[in-house]
């Protein structure tokens, strides 16, 4: 990963921003003590789709210099009981939890009980050694190269109710391969933060719940915050999460929440009011200067490049200013915190419905109402861009994207008949998603350069091919993974290769050149069939986000 991410601010400039911010006590930021009527209307308009009767919604808080200048609930926390959302109602914040797991690690570092350079097997000896040392810092910065433990659990025919810390460790302990060498690149990994939680517990001799309560939440006065290992369905003080489906233009809401029993990557219950109290640590060394500095220290790859990720925080420029963010998304919930430390300005949004999309960009748009941000240059005109439909793969990790055309528009699609997202041409073949400034899809013939705020990658178009029924039957059969202890069954149906999953789903596969196939099941999966020296099929490799070249042998 290079450092010329959106915003065109390099590592040296960002490092300078961090040093300046930490050393100047934010004395020159613009002063404003309240939200004007015009600003309020613009904020309300961003959330108007979710501010309707008998509808779940969200809580939005804006802070400036430690003071709450906007506190607005939208929608209901509980539809059945008609309880409104509020800033003091507990809510699940999904991956926003990670920064508190990371902060716990840094507190143990400050106490000299953990070293970020330690081999993780010092604390987790049951994990295998892959030939290179995976360090604590690699888990912290998502550079470990480990396969994702939750995905491994799912691939072992286990549903979300079995997403436990124990299963994450169990399946990672069974692995014989990895996605990449530690420190080679950034790859977001939820399982890595489950491992960090385990390290915290083994070192401190306390549960993550007790450690964070005693060391973080109590000192900050965050009395409503706690980590839970599984969603507490009997706690009526929590804003219920809701899934959302659209049936003929009518929205239907059903209670939904994370079904697993793990924490570290998720698992924090908190309130917007408590997160406002937490904001203090970015400006005052509440836990000491060393911890404050480590929290904002970005990870560094083996080649010396810095990544835009610190201790559970995305750290990168936006609009010419340093911005610290992190989002969260689990069943029924969305969350986001956007912070501009140079202006001591923070926006927090905690939603109890899962259809609140483009949340990070909405909070950036709120920030632009109050602080001066550089606007992205507009293109002089839209180019005649040729976008080739089809599946594109990242050759580094075999992750995939699919693009189609519908009604003359380019769309990012999960499959031909399912979810899709329309892309807008910003000019010179630079496509984006409406309302999301930070995502870019730059098309160059058969190559797509994709960039987000936190990452970037290159995808290449792969050629679809047709197979005869006989060819499909040659590939059909049972394939066993010694790393999962499961068997996958491929079979021919109506002339196409299918994968039987959970003994319930017949998933069709699309064929591509080079013995590659794609199938859509909770995301796009790329399967590569392997051949022996005689050209006979003797196995296959499974690839998807968080999993690279997981081997199966043909039975």
N, C-alpha and C positions, 0 to 999 in steps of 0.2 A: 504493500500500500504506500502510495506517495502522499505528499502533503499538500498538493495543489487541489484541495477539495473545494466545493462551492464556497465562494467568498474570496478565493485567491489570496489567502493569507498563509504564509509559510510558517514553519515551526519556530523560526527565530522571532518573528513578529508576535506569535502567540505567547512564546516564553516571555517576551518583553511586556506584553499585556498583563500576564500573571504577576510578574515582579512589580510592575507599576501599581497594580491594584492592591497587592498585599502590603505595599510600603507606604501608600499615601492616605490610608484611612478614609478614602472616598469623600474628600472635603469639597470637591468642586462640582458635584452632580447638581443638575437642575432641581429646584425646589418646587414641589406642588403637594398640597395637603388634601386635596379632594378631587373627585372625578366630576367634570363638567357635564351638563345635561346632554350636550352633543356627543361627548365621549361615551356616556352611558348608553345612549341610543345605538351607537355603533357596536358596542360590546353586546348589547341585547340582541342585535340583529344577527350576530355570529352564532347564537344559540337558539334562534327562534324556532327552528325545526324540532327542537327537543323541549321547548317550553310550552307544553300544551296540556289541557285537562286530562286527568286519568292517565298520565304518562310518566315513566321514570325520567330522570334527567341528570343533573350534576350540580356541584357547588363550585363557584369561582371566587377566588380571593386574589386581590392585588395588594402587594406590599411595596412601600417606598420608604427607605431609610428605617426599616423596622416597624413602620406603622401601617396598619390596615387601612387602605383608602377606598377599597371596594370589597363588599361582601354580599354576593348575590346567589341565592339558591334558585335552581330551575327544576321544575317537576317534583315528583314524589319519591320518597325513600321507600315507601311501602304502598303498593296499589290497593291491596285488600283493606288495609287499615287507614288509608288516605293520610298517611304521615308525610309531611313535606320534607324535602332535603334541607339541610342546614349545615353551617360551618362547624358545629359541635357534634355532629352525628358520625359515628364510626363507619368506616367504609374500607373495603379491600382495595389495596393499591398495586397489586401484582408486582411487576418488575421495578417499580419505584422502591421496593424493599431492598434491592441490591446495594444501594448506597449505605444502608444501615448495617448490612452484613459486612461490607467493606470497611466501614468505620470501626466496627468491632475488631476486625483484623488489625487495623492500624493502632488501636489502643493497646492491643497485645504486643505489637511491635514496639511501641513507646515504652512498655513495661519490660522490654527485652525478653519476652517469653516466646516470641516468634521473630524470625528474620525473613524478610521477603525473598531472600536468596536461598532459603532452605529448600531442599528436596521435599516434595509433598509426601513422599513415602516415609519420611521421618515421622509423620503423623498418621499416615494412611498406608501402613506397610502391606496391606492386602492388595494394593494396586500393583499391576505388573510393571516391569521395567522394559521400556521400548528401545533402549540403546542410547537415549539422551535424557538428561535430567530435566524433569518438569518441576519448576519452582513455584513457590506460593504466589509470586508476582504474576506468573503465567495464568493462574486461575483468576486473579484479580483483574487482569487486563484482557481476558478472553484470547490469550495467545498460547494456550496449553497444547493445542493439537489433538486433544482427546476427543473421541466421539461423544455425542451428546447422550447422557445417561437416560433422559426421558424418552428420546427417540428409540434407543435400544430397547427400553422397556416396552414401548408400543409395538416394535417389530417382533417382540416375543409373544405376540397375541394377548397382550394385557391392555385393558382399557384404562381410562384416566384414574379410576378409583384405586388402581394399583401403582400410581405414580408416587412412590414412597422414597424416602432417603435410603432405605435399606435396599430397594431394588436398583436405584441408581448405582450404588456401590457394588452391588452384586454383579450387575451386567458389565460395568466398567472393569471389574476384577477378572472377567472372563475373556476380555479382548486380547487379541494377538497382534492387532494392527491399530493404527491411528490415522488421523486425517492429514497431519503434517508435522514436521519437526517443531518442538516448542520454540516460540519466538520468531517463527518464519513468517507468520501473517496473523492478522486479526480475524477471528471467527466467533461471533456471539455464541455463548454456550451456557445454557441454563444449568446444566448438570454441574458445571464448574463451581457455581455458587452454592450448590448443595454440598459439594465437597468442602468449600470454605466454612460452611456452617458446622460441618463435622469437625473440622480442625479447631474451630473456636471452642466447641464443646469439649473436645479431648484435652485441649491445653488448659482451659479455664476450670475444668471440672464442674461446669454449670451448663444448663440448657441454654440455647440461644435466647429463649424467652426470658430467662432469669438474668442472663448476662446483659442483654440490651436494656432491660428494665432498670437494673442497678447502675450500669455504667453510662448509659446514654439518656434514656427517657426521664429518669428521676432527676438527674442534674439539670436537664433542660425544662423541667416542668411539663413534660408531655404525658400527662396523667391518663389520657385516653388511648395511648398507643401500646401495642404489644404484638409480638410474633406468636402465631398459632400454627401448630402442625396439623393442618386440616381445618376446613371452614366450620366454624361453630354454628350449626343450623338452629340451635336452641337459644341463641342470643338475639332477643328482639330489639336491642339497641343499635343493631347494624343496619345500614341501608341495604336492602335486598338488591342483588344484581338481577338483570333481566336480559334474556335473549330476545331478539326482535326478528319477526318474519313478516313479510308483506304478502297478504292474500288479496288479490284483486283490488289493490289500493288501500286496503285496511290493515293497519299495523296490529300485530298480535304479540303480546308480551307474556313470556313464561319465565318464572324464577330460574336463575342459572348461577352457578359458581364453580370454582375449581374443586374437583372431586378428589384430588390426591391428598396424601398425608406427608408432605415434605415442606421444608422451608429453607430460606437462604436466598434462593432465586426469586421467591415470592413469599407470601405468608404474613405480611404486615397488615394489621388493622390499625388505622389511625384516623385523625380528623383533619380537616383543613386548618382549624385553629392550632392544633399541635404542630403541623408542618410549618405554620407561620412562626412558631417559637423556635423551631429547628433552623430557620433562616439565619439566626444570629451567628451560628458557628462559622459562616463564610466571611464574617467581618471582624469577629473577635476570637482570639485563640482560647476558646472555652476549654478545650482539651489539650492545650499546649500548642506552641508554634510548630513543633515537629509534626504533630498529627495534622494540623491545618495545611502544612506544606505538602505532606504526603498525599492528602486527599485530592489535591489538585495537580499532582504529578502525573503526567501522561505516560502511558506505556511506551516502551521503545522496542522496536524489532531488532533482530540480529544484524540487519544491514545498517543500523543506526537511524532509520526513519522513525519518527514519533507517530503514534496513532492518536486519533481524537477521542481517546477514552482514558479516564482516570480511575479512581476507586469507586466504581459503580456510577460513574457520571460521564456523560458525553461532554467534551470540552473542545470547542471549536468556535471560529468566528462566524458571526452572522451580521449582515449589514454594517460591516466594518468594526464591529465591537465583539469583545469576548462574551460568549454565551455558554452557560452551563445548564444542561438539560438532562432529563431522562423520562422516558415514557413507561407505561405499564399496561398490559392487556391480558386479561384472563376471561374465561367465560363469565358473561354478565357485567364486566367492569372494564373501564378505561381510566387511565390517570396520566397526568403530565405535570411537570414543574419546569418552567423556563425562567432562568435567572440571568440578569445582566449585572454582574458584580460591580463593574465600573460606575454604574448609575445607582447601585444598591436598589435595584428594581426587580421584583419577582412576581410571576403570575402562576397560580396553582389552580388546576382544574381536576376534580375527582368526580367521575361519572359512574352511575349505577345502571348503565345500559351499554351493550357492546357495539352499537352502531354509530358511535361518535367517532367518525373518521377525520383524518387530517387535523388531529388535535394540536400537535406541535405547531403547525403553521397558524392555526387560529390564535394561539397564545403569542406567537411572534407578531401577528397583526395587531393584537391588543397592545403589545409593547410599543409598536410603532406609533400608537396614538399619544404616547407620553414622552418617549425619548427619541432622539434623532438617529435614525438608521439610514445607511446608504441604500438607495434603491438600485435594484438590479437593472443594468442597461437594457433598454428595449431594442429589439431587432428592427432594422429599417424596413424589413419586409419578409414575408414567408417564402422560403425557397420551394422549388418544385422537387420535393423530396420523394424518392422512391423507397418505400418500405416493403421489404419482402416478408410475406407471411410465412409462418412456420415456427418451429422450435429452435431456440438458441441455447447453447450450453456454455458454461464457464469451464474451460479446459483444465483449470487449476483444481476444481473440486467437483466437477460434473453436476453442479447445480444447474437448473434449467428455467427458462422463461418461454412462454408461448405468445405469439402475436398474431392477431387476425384482423381482417377488415370487415366492418359491418356498416352498412349505409354510408360507405365512403370514408369512414373514420377508422383510425388505427386504434386497436384495443389490446390491452394486456389481458389475457384470458387464462383461466384455470384449465378449461377444456372447451370443446366446441359448443357445448350446450349449457355450461354452468356460469359461474361468476366471471364477470369481466369488468374492466375499468377503461374508460375512454381516455386516450392521450391527446393532448393539444400540441400543435406544432408552434413552438416559440420562435421559429426561424432557424435557418441553416441546419435543418434536420435535427434540431434540439427539441425533443418532445418532453412534456411534463404532464403532471396530473393537475387538474383544476383545483386551485386552493392550496397546492403544495409547492412551495418555492424550492424546497431542498432536494427534490427528486428529479433527476435528469436522465433521459434515454436518448443518446446521440447515435443516430443511424449512419453508418458508412458502408454502403453496399451490403455485404453479408455479415457485417460486424456491428455489434451494439456496445457502446461504452456507457455503462450505467454508474451513476454516482448518487449517493445520498449524503446526508450530513455526517454520518458515521463511517461510511465505507465506500469503496468503488471497485468495479470489476469489469471485465471484458467478456462478452458472450459472442459465440460464433454460430451461424446458421448451420444446421445439420440437415442432410438430404433424406427425405422420406423415401422408403422403398416398399415394394410389394413382394410378398412371399406367397409361394404356392401352398396349398393345403399340405402337401408332402413336406415342404420345408418347415412349416409350422409344427407338424407332428414330430419332426426330428428334434425340435427344441423342447417339446412337451416332456414332462416327467417330474420327478421329485428331486429337490435340491436341499441339502442339509447344511446348516451352519453350526459348526462346533463352538462358535463364539456366542451363540444365542441358545443353542440346544433346541432348535426348532427346524421343522421341515416346511418348505414352500412347494406348493403343487401348481405347476403350469400345465395347461391343457388347451386343446384345440376346440373352438366353438364357432360355428358359422364361418369357418375359414380364417379366423383370427386367433392369435395366441392370447390366452387369458391367465390371470393369476387368481387363485382361490385364496381369500383372506378371511380370517375369523370364521371359517367354515360357513360363511353367510354371504360374502360378496364375491361376485364374479367380475373381476376388473379387466377390461380389455386393454391390450397393449398396442401401441403404434410402433411400427418398425422403421428403423433408420439405418443408414449405411454403417458398416463396421460392426455388425452384430449388436447394435444399440437398440434398445426399446424404451419407450416412455409409458408410464401409466399414472393415472391420476387417482390418488387416494390420500386425502388430508395433505394436499400439496402434490407437486410433480416429483415423480421418482424416475431415475434413469437406471436401467438394468443393462449390464454388459455381459453377454454370454462368452465364455472362454473356451478355447479349443486347444487340444493337444497337438503334438508335432505332426500328427496324421490328419489334422483338420476336423477331428471329431469333438463334439461338444462334451466337455468334462466338468463344467462348473459355470457359475455366474457370479458377478459382483453387483452389489446393490449400492446405489448412491442416492442421496437426497440432502437437503439442508442438514448439516450436523453429522452426516455419515458419508464416508468416502471409502470405496472399495471394500465393503464388508463381504467376505468370501463365503460362498456356498459351494459344496461339492455335489456333483450329480450322483444320485444313488442308483 
